[in-house]
C-alpha cells in the first residue's frame, strides 16, 4: 500500500514538550541531517503535494524563454 502525505504528517498528541525556538531548530536540523537525501527529497515532495494539491503537482513545469537586450555601455 502506497503511503500518502498524511501518513508522514501524523501528530502524536499524547506527549507535549515545551522548548525554545533555538532548541527546536537545532533538533530539526539533527533530525533531517540524520535522514538520507532520498528521504529528505520524498518529504519535500509530500509537503509540496500537501500545499498545492496533486492536480497541480502532477503537471509538468512550463518552459519560459526570455531574450533580453543588454545595453552596450
Secondary structure, DSSP 8 states (H G I E B T S, - for coil): ----HHHHT---TT------HHHHHHHHHHHHHTS-HHHHHHHHHHHHHHHH-HHHHTS--------------
